[in-house]
Amino acid sequence: MDIHVKNENGEVTVTLAGRLDTTTAPALDKTIAEELGGAKTLIFDLKDLAYTSSAGLRCFLKAQKTMNRQGSMKLTNVSQTIMEILEITGFTDFLAVDTQE
C-alpha cells in the first residue's frame, strides 16, 4: 500500500493506494499518529484504495475518535467496493463518506 500525506494549515489529506489490511494497517496507524497533532480536518482520499480489511476499518475508527476531539474527518472518492464494506459493517452510520463520481 502507498500512503501519501499532505498537511496544509491544519488540513491533513491522506491518500491511500493498494490494499489496507493487517500487513499495511500498522503503517497507516503510525502515519496518522504522526500527522494528526493540531489537525482540524482529516481527509482520507480513497480513490486508489482497492480493498480494506477489518484492520483498515479499525484505523478509520481510531482516526475518527481522535478527530471527534479536535475537528472533523471524512472519506472521499470512495469506490463502490469500499462503500459496500463500509455499509455492511455499519461504518457509514458514523463516518462522513463521499463516493467516487
Helices and strands as residue ranges (DSSP letters): E 2-8, E 11-20, H 25-35, E 41-52, H 54-70, E 72-78, H 80-89, G 91-93, E 96-99
